[in-house]
Amino acid sequence: MGDHSGEFPSWSLDTGTDAAAGLPVLADVDVLVVGGGAAGVAAATVCAESGLSVVIVEKYGFFGGAAVAGMSGTICGLYLATESGGPEQVVHGFTERFRSVLDEHGGVTGPQQYGKTWTVAHDPLIWREVADRLLDDAGVRILLHTTVTGVLVENGVHTGVVVESNAGRSVVWAARTIDASGDAAVVARAGHATRFGDDGRIQNPTMFFRIGNVDVDVFREGYGADTICPPWVGDAIKSARDTGLDLPRSHVWLFDTTRPGELLVNATRVVGRDGRMLNVVDPEDFTEAEIVGRRQVRDYTAFIRRNLPGCADAFVVDTGVEVGIRQTRSIEAVTTLTNDDVLTCRKRSDGVVRSPWPIEMHSGDRPRLHWLLDDYYEVPYLSLVPRTGENIVVAGRCLGAQHEALASARVTAQCFEYGNAAAVATVISLRKDFAYRLVPGAEVRVAMRAAGSSI
């Protein structure tokens, strides 16, 4: 594996403190969080509630990342997988805090069967509102509609970033940076090593969508309680391809939402029109993914209307603001979460996040699932710390992990907890003047457990 930066289009990146010359200073804080998805919201909230000054930068006008902009729509990774019994929640902490606030506002369903485990579906609007409230109440300085265009690094030490908005360019100085971009955007801009999947092969993105005007009772009676489609649906999809519909994926998932008459659909498989893998870090590939994905949504909806019970009069409510991204860059970390760690459900003294989620590999005609029955593994703290660079840590799906391991570790419940772990490590790093790589994972674990995480 290794650094694949040469395989993709290069862009002019500003690094070094000279990039800040002549620019106004927008903020000078303890902590800068880049990215407002599950990991970023958790990291910023926990840091601010610990008494640190925090700025969070988010490119969209709302929080949510892949969960909202990508409309992945579910909080996966909460429950054990099992072949007997009901849902058993084994991940709590910030994840459960966020889920419970969603529940208070009618923004999340109860557990829904997903093969041998369970997941919950959330309302994307309420997700945004809960994030707004948590960050605002914690005293985080929020910068929406703002992107990072340069990183400030001197002798390997991160000191801040250059940001840009319609108001122009400015500088945010920060004693610590948490890269919760999902793409390791700050880490990569600084020149630290990253990798793309398995020798450049990444999991396919998906354009998620919601359909309305469904008779959900009739639908469930015919489709079944499991959100993963029964075999007859897969067979019908294969047959429908002969009618000219673009239905590349035959194994699809349909979830109930919090809204009456509505389903969340995970069905599309987005590749280039020439059949190649799309690297959505590249804006041209990202653009192609959006266009191809939206076209597939129309064809899958036509299939659903014609073939699934209770859906004859269904219509598309909306698609994701962006295609749902499962994988781009992963950092080369001090410690790598390995495929074997996941397969053997390894527990460790420096583990800071539990994951019971299966290895869920999206490529080809149908996703592949490897279940971790009645067990979970623990993600090591140092998988969040880049191998090079100081005063920077990551949170979210860009952690250091091998390809199959990431296919389990990347989901939403765990991303909330990565943000939680990064925040706890940041508090320790600042208060003890420790480099991130010298913060003991066991100490992060103890602090997280004391605050309610199940680790």
C-alpha positions as CSV (number, residue, x, y, z in Angstrom):
1,M,0.0,0.0,0.0
2,G,1.5,3.3,1.0
3,D,1.1,6.9,-0.3
4,H,-1.0,7.0,-3.4
5,S,-0.9,10.7,-3.8
6,G,0.8,10.4,-7.2
7,E,-2.1,8.4,-8.7
8,F,-4.6,11.3,-8.6
9,P,-4.6,14.9,-9.9
10,S,-2.3,17.1,-7.9
11,W,-3.4,20.5,-6.6
12,S,-1.5,23.5,-5.4
13,L,-1.5,23.5,-1.6
14,D,-0.3,26.2,0.7
15,T,1.8,24.9,3.6
16,G,4.1,26.6,6.1
17,T,3.6,29.7,8.1
18,D,4.4,31.9,5.0
19,A,0.9,31.0,3.7
20,A,-0.5,33.2,6.4
21,A,1.4,36.3,5.5
22,G,-0.8,39.3,5.1
23,L,-4.0,37.5,5.9
24,P,-6.4,38.6,8.7
25,V,-6.6,36.4,11.7
26,L,-10.1,35.0,12.1
27,A,-9.5,33.1,15.4
28,D,-6.7,32.0,17.7
29,V,-7.9,29.0,19.7
30,D,-7.0,25.9,21.6
31,V,-8.7,23.5,19.2
32,L,-9.6,23.7,15.5
33,V,-12.0,20.9,14.3
34,V,-12.2,20.5,10.5
35,G,-15.4,18.8,9.3
36,G,-18.8,18.7,10.9
37,G,-19.9,15.1,10.5
38,A,-20.5,12.8,13.4
39,A,-16.8,12.7,14.4
40,G,-16.4,16.5,14.2
41,V,-19.6,17.3,16.1
42,A,-18.5,15.0,18.9
43,A,-15.0,16.3,19.0
44,A,-15.9,19.9,19.1
45,T,-18.6,19.5,21.7
46,V,-16.5,17.5,24.1
47,C,-13.5,19.8,23.8
48,A,-15.6,22.9,24.4
49,E,-17.4,21.3,27.4
50,S,-14.0,20.6,28.8
51,G,-13.2,24.3,28.9
52,L,-11.2,24.6,25.7
53,S,-11.7,27.3,23.1
54,V,-12.9,25.6,19.9
55,V,-13.6,26.6,16.3
56,I,-15.3,24.1,13.9
57,V,-15.1,24.6,10.2
58,E,-17.7,23.0,7.9
59,K,-18.0,23.4,4.1
60,Y,-21.8,23.0,4.0
61,G,-24.4,25.2,5.6
62,F,-25.3,22.4,8.1
63,F,-23.7,19.6,10.1
64,G,-24.0,15.9,9.4
65,G,-21.4,14.9,6.9
66,A,-22.0,11.5,5.4
67,A,-24.9,10.9,7.7
68,V,-26.9,14.0,6.4
69,A,-25.3,15.4,3.3
70,G,-24.6,11.8,2.1
71,M,-28.0,10.7,3.6
72,S,-26.5,7.4,4.9
73,G,-29.5,7.8,7.2
74,T,-28.7,5.2,9.8
75,I,-26.6,5.0,13.0
76,C,-24.9,1.7,12.4
77,G,-22.6,0.0,14.9
78,L,-24.7,0.3,18.1
79,Y,-25.7,-3.4,18.5
80,L,-24.2,-6.8,18.6
81,A,-24.7,-9.2,15.8
82,T,-26.3,-12.5,16.8
83,E,-28.1,-15.5,15.5
84,S,-30.5,-15.5,18.5
85,G,-32.1,-12.9,20.7
86,G,-32.9,-9.3,20.2
87,P,-30.9,-6.1,19.9
88,E,-28.2,-5.6,22.5
89,Q,-26.6,-2.2,22.5
90,V,-22.8,-2.2,23.3
91,V,-21.8,1.3,22.2
92,H,-22.8,4.3,24.3
93,G,-20.9,7.5,25.2
94,F,-21.4,10.5,22.9
95,T,-23.1,8.2,20.4
96,E,-25.9,7.4,22.8
97,R,-26.1,11.0,24.0
98,F,-26.7,12.1,20.4
99,R,-29.1,9.2,19.7
100,S,-31.1,10.0,22.8
101,V,-31.5,13.7,22.0
102,L,-32.6,12.7,18.5
103,D,-35.2,10.4,20.1
104,E,-36.5,13.2,22.4
105,H,-37.3,15.2,19.3
106,G,-38.8,12.3,17.3
107,G,-35.7,12.1,15.0
108,V,-34.8,8.5,15.2
109,T,-36.5,5.1,14.8
110,G,-36.2,2.1,17.1
111,P,-34.0,-0.8,16.2
112,Q,-34.6,-2.2,12.7
113,Q,-33.3,-5.7,11.7
114,Y,-30.3,-5.6,9.4
115,G,-29.4,-9.2,8.7
116,K,-27.9,-10.5,12.0
117,T,-27.8,-7.2,13.7
118,W,-29.9,-4.0,14.0
119,T,-29.6,-0.3,13.2
120,V,-31.7,2.8,13.7
121,A,-32.7,5.4,11.0
122,H,-32.6,9.1,11.8
123,D,-34.3,12.2,10.3
124,P,-31.7,14.4,8.6
125,L,-33.3,17.7,9.5
126,I,-33.5,16.8,13.2
127,W,-29.9,15.5,13.0
128,R,-28.8,19.0,11.9
129,E,-30.8,20.7,14.6
130,V,-29.5,18.5,17.4
131,A,-25.9,19.2,16.2
132,D,-26.6,22.9,16.1
133,R,-27.9,22.9,19.6
134,L,-25.1,20.8,21.1
135,L,-22.4,22.9,19.6
136,D,-24.0,26.2,20.3
137,D,-24.8,25.3,23.9
138,A,-21.2,24.1,24.4
139,G,-19.8,27.5,23.2
140,V,-18.2,26.3,20.0
141,R,-17.5,29.0,17.5
142,I,-19.2,27.7,14.3
143,L,-18.0,28.5,10.8
144,L,-20.3,27.1,8.2
145,H,-19.8,27.7,4.5
146,T,-16.1,27.7,5.1
147,T,-13.3,25.5,3.7
148,V,-9.7,24.9,4.4
149,T,-7.4,26.0,1.6
150,G,-4.0,25.8,3.3
151,V,-2.3,24.3,6.3
152,L,0.1,26.1,8.6
153,V,3.0,23.8,9.6
154,E,6.4,24.7,10.8
155,N,9.1,22.0,11.3
156,G,6.4,19.4,11.3
157,V,4.3,21.2,14.0
158,H,0.7,22.1,13.0
159,T,-0.2,25.7,14.1
160,G,-3.4,26.3,12.2
161,V,-5.0,26.6,8.7
162,V,-6.0,29.1,6.0
163,V,-9.7,29.1,5.5
164,E,-11.8,30.6,2.7
165,S,-15.4,31.7,2.3
166,N,-17.3,34.3,0.2
167,A,-15.8,36.9,2.6
168,G,-12.3,36.0,1.5
169,R,-9.3,34.2,3.0
170,S,-8.2,34.3,6.6
171,V,-6.2,32.4,9.2
172,V,-7.2,30.3,12.1
173,W,-4.4,29.7,14.6
174,A,-4.8,26.6,16.8
175,A,-2.8,24.8,19.4
176,R,-4.3,21.5,18.3
177,T,-6.1,20.4,15.1
178,I,-8.6,17.6,14.8
179,D,-9.0,16.5,11.2
180,A,-12.6,15.2,11.1
181,S,-12.9,15.9,7.3
182,G,-13.5,12.2,6.6
183,D,-10.9,12.5,3.8
184,A,-7.8,13.3,5.9
185,A,-7.9,16.6,4.1
186,V,-5.6,18.5,6.6
187,V,-3.3,15.5,7.0
188,A,-2.9,15.1,3.3
189,R,-2.4,18.8,2.6
190,A,0.4,18.9,5.1
191,G,2.2,16.1,3.2
192,H,1.7,13.3,5.7
193,A,1.4,9.8,4.3
194,T,-2.1,8.5,3.4
195,R,-3.4,5.5,1.5
196,F,-6.4,4.8,-0.8
197,G,-8.0,1.5,0.2
198,D,-6.5,-1.7,-1.1
199,D,-3.7,-0.5,-3.4
200,G,-5.9,2.3,-4.6
201,R,-9.1,0.3,-4.8
202,I,-11.8,1.8,-2.6
203,Q,-15.4,0.9,-1.8
204,N,-18.0,2.1,-4.2
205,P,-20.0,5.2,-3.2
206,T,-23.8,5.1,-3.1
207,M,-26.5,7.7,-3.9
208,F,-28.9,7.2,-1.0
209,F,-32.5,8.4,-1.5
210,R,-35.9,8.5,0.2
211,I,-39.2,7.6,-1.3
212,G,-42.6,8.8,-0.1
213,N,-46.3,7.8,-0.5
214,V,-45.6,4.2,0.4
215,D,-48.1,2.0,2.2
216,V,-45.4,0.8,4.7
217,D,-47.6,-1.9,6.3
218,V,-48.3,-3.5,2.9
219,F,-44.6,-3.1,2.0
220,R,-43.3,-4.8,5.1
221,E,-45.9,-7.6,4.9
222,G,-44.5,-8.5,1.4
223,Y,-40.8,-7.5,1.8
224,G,-40.3,-8.7,5.4
225,A,-39.0,-7.2,8.6
226,D,-35.3,-7.4,7.6
227,T,-34.1,-4.3,5.9
228,I,-31.8,-6.4,3.7
229,C,-33.8,-7.5,0.7
230,P,-35.1,-11.1,0.4
231,P,-33.8,-13.2,-2.5
232,W,-36.9,-12.7,-4.6
233,V,-36.2,-8.9,-4.8
234,G,-32.6,-9.6,-5.9
235,D,-33.9,-11.9,-8.6
236,A,-36.5,-9.4,-9.7
237,I,-33.8,-6.7,-10.0
238,K,-31.7,-9.0,-12.3
239,S,-34.7,-9.6,-14.5
240,A,-35.5,-5.9,-14.7
241,R,-32.1,-5.2,-16.2
242,D,-33.4,-6.7,-19.4
243,T,-35.9,-3.9,-19.6
244,G,-33.1,-1.3,-19.9
245,L,-33.1,-0.1,-16.3
246,D,-29.6,0.7,-14.9
247,L,-29.7,-1.5,-11.8
248,P,-26.1,-2.6,-11.2
249,R,-26.6,-3.7,-7.6
250,S,-29.0,-6.6,-6.9
251,H,-28.7,-6.7,-3.1
252,V,-30.5,-3.6,-1.8
253,W,-31.6,-2.3,1.7
254,L,-34.8,-0.4,2.5
255,F,-35.4,1.1,6.0
256,D,-38.4,2.6,7.7
257,T,-37.9,6.3,8.6
258,T,-39.5,8.5,11.3
259,R,-41.9,9.8,8.7
260,P,-45.2,8.1,7.8
261,G,-45.3,6.6,4.3
262,E,-41.6,6.9,3.7
263,L,-38.6,4.6,3.1
264,L,-34.9,5.2,3.0
265,V,-33.3,3.3,0.2
266,N,-29.7,2.1,-0.1
267,A,-29.6,0.5,-3.5
268,T,-27.3,2.3,-6.1
269,R,-23.8,1.3,-6.9
270,V,-21.9,4.2,-8.4
271,V,-18.9,3.6,-10.8
272,G,-17.6,5.6,-13.7
273,R,-19.6,5.4,-16.9
274,D,-16.6,3.5,-18.3
275,G,-16.8,1.0,-15.5
276,R,-13.8,2.3,-13.5
277,M,-13.6,3.0,-9.8
278,L,-14.3,6.7,-9.0
279,N,-12.0,8.5,-6.6
280,V,-14.3,11.1,-5.1
281,V,-11.5,13.2,-3.8
282,D,-11.0,14.2,-7.4
283,P,-13.8,16.8,-8.2
284,E,-14.3,15.4,-11.7
285,D,-14.9,11.9,-10.4
286,F,-17.1,13.3,-7.6
287,T,-19.1,15.1,-10.2
288,E,-19.5,12.0,-12.3
289,A,-20.6,10.1,-9.2
290,E,-23.3,12.6,-8.5
291,I,-24.7,12.5,-12.0
292,V,-24.6,8.7,-12.4
293,G,-26.0,8.3,-8.9
294,R,-29.0,10.5,-9.4
295,R,-29.8,8.7,-12.7
296,Q,-29.7,5.4,-11.0
297,V,-32.1,6.7,-8.3
298,R,-34.7,7.2,-11.0
299,D,-34.2,3.7,-12.3
300,Y,-34.3,2.0,-8.9
301,T,-37.5,4.0,-8.1
302,A,-39.1,2.8,-11.3
303,F,-38.2,-0.8,-10.3
304,I,-39.6,-0.3,-6.8
305,R,-42.9,1.1,-8.1
306,R,-43.4,-1.8,-10.4
307,N,-42.2,-4.6,-8.2
308,L,-42.4,-4.0,-4.5
309,P,-45.7,-4.2,-2.5
310,G,-47.2,-0.9,-1.3
311,C,-44.9,1.1,-3.5
312,A,-47.0,1.5,-6.7
313,D,-47.6,5.2,-6.2
314,A,-44.2,6.0,-4.5
315,F,-42.1,9.0,-5.6
316,V,-38.6,10.3,-4.8
317,V,-38.6,12.7,-1.9
318,D,-35.0,13.6,-2.2
319,T,-31.4,12.2,-2.7
320,G,-28.3,12.9,-0.7
321,V,-26.8,16.4,-1.1
322,E,-23.8,14.4,-2.1
323,V,-23.1,10.8,-3.0
324,G,-22.6,8.6,0.1
325,I,-18.9,8.2,0.6
326,R,-17.6,5.1,2.3
327,Q,-13.9,5.5,1.8
328,T,-11.3,7.8,0.5
329,R,-8.0,8.4,2.2
330,S,-6.8,6.6,5.3
331,I,-3.9,8.0,7.3
332,E,-0.7,6.1,7.8
333,A,-1.1,6.0,11.6
334,V,1.3,5.3,14.5
335,T,-0.8,2.0,15.0
336,T,-2.9,0.5,12.3
337,L,-6.2,-1.3,12.9
338,T,-5.6,-4.6,11.1
339,N,-8.0,-6.9,9.3
340,D,-6.9,-9.6,11.9
341,D,-7.8,-7.3,14.8
342,V,-11.4,-7.2,13.4
343,L,-11.7,-10.8,12.5
344,T,-10.4,-12.0,15.9
345,C,-12.4,-9.4,17.9
346,R,-9.3,-8.2,19.6
347,K,-9.6,-6.4,22.9
348,R,-6.7,-4.1,24.0
349,S,-5.7,-1.9,26.9
350,D,-5.3,1.1,24.6
351,G,-8.7,0.5,22.9
352,V,-10.9,3.6,22.9
353,V,-13.8,2.6,20.7
354,R,-15.8,-0.6,20.4
355,S,-17.2,-1.9,17.1
356,P,-19.5,-4.8,16.7
357,W,-20.3,-3.9,13.1
358,P,-19.6,-6.5,10.4
359,I,-17.0,-6.1,7.7
360,E,-19.4,-4.6,5.1
361,M,-17.6,-4.5,1.7
362,H,-19.2,-2.7,-1.1
363,S,-17.9,-3.7,-4.5
364,G,-19.3,-5.7,-7.4
365,D,-22.9,-6.8,-7.9
366,R,-23.7,-7.3,-4.2
367,P,-22.2,-6.2,-0.8
368,R,-20.3,-8.8,1.1
369,L,-20.9,-9.1,4.9
370,H,-18.7,-10.9,7.4
371,W,-20.5,-11.0,10.8
372,L,-18.8,-10.6,14.2
373,L,-21.3,-12.8,16.1
374,D,-21.9,-11.9,19.8
375,D,-18.7,-10.0,20.0
376,Y,-16.8,-6.8,19.1
377,Y,-13.3,-5.5,18.7
378,E,-11.6,-2.4,20.1
379,V,-10.0,0.3,18.0
380,P,-6.6,1.5,19.3
381,Y,-6.1,5.1,20.2
382,L,-3.0,5.5,18.1
383,S,-4.9,4.6,14.9
384,L,-6.1,8.2,15.2
385,V,-2.6,9.7,15.3
386,P,-0.7,10.3,12.0
387,R,2.8,8.7,11.8
388,T,4.3,12.1,11.2
389,G,3.4,15.6,12.2
390,E,2.7,17.1,15.7
391,N,-0.4,18.7,17.2
392,I,-2.8,16.9,14.8
393,V,-5.1,14.0,15.3
394,V,-7.9,12.6,13.1
395,A,-11.4,11.5,13.9
396,G,-13.8,9.6,11.6
397,R,-13.5,7.2,8.7
398,C,-9.9,8.3,7.8
399,L,-8.3,6.5,10.8
400,G,-5.4,4.3,10.1
401,A,-6.9,0.9,9.1
402,Q,-6.4,-1.9,6.6
403,H,-9.0,-2.2,3.8
404,E,-11.3,-4.8,5.3
405,A,-10.9,-3.4,8.8
406,L,-12.1,0.0,7.6
407,A,-15.1,-1.6,6.0
408,S,-16.3,-2.4,9.5
409,A,-14.8,0.6,11.5
410,R,-16.1,3.4,9.3
411,V,-19.8,3.5,10.4
412,T,-21.6,6.3,12.3
413,A,-21.7,5.1,15.9
414,Q,-18.0,4.5,15.8
415,C,-17.4,7.9,14.1
416,F,-19.1,9.7,17.0
417,E,-16.8,7.8,19.4
418,Y,-13.7,8.5,17.4
419,G,-14.5,12.2,17.8
420,N,-15.1,11.7,21.5
421,A,-11.7,9.9,21.8
422,A,-9.9,12.6,19.8
423,A,-11.4,15.3,22.1
424,V,-10.4,13.4,25.3
425,A,-6.9,13.0,23.9
426,T,-6.7,16.7,23.0
427,V,-7.7,17.7,26.5
428,I,-4.9,15.5,27.9
429,S,-2.4,16.7,25.3
430,L,-3.0,20.3,26.1
431,R,-3.2,20.1,29.9
432,K,-0.1,17.9,30.2
433,D,1.7,19.4,27.2
434,F,2.0,16.0,25.6
435,A,2.4,15.2,21.9
436,Y,-0.6,13.2,20.7
437,R,1.6,10.2,20.1
438,L,2.7,10.3,23.8
439,V,-0.8,10.4,25.2
440,P,-1.4,7.0,26.7
441,G,-4.3,5.2,25.1
442,A,-5.2,3.6,28.4
443,E,-5.6,7.1,29.9
444,V,-8.0,8.1,27.1
445,R,-9.9,4.9,27.6
446,V,-10.3,5.5,31.4
447,A,-11.5,9.1,30.8
448,M,-14.0,8.0,28.2
449,R,-15.4,5.2,30.4
450,A,-15.8,7.7,33.3
451,A,-17.8,9.9,30.9
452,G,-20.2,7.1,29.9
453,S,-18.5,5.4,27.0
454,S,-18.7,1.6,27.0
455,I,-15.0,0.8,26.5
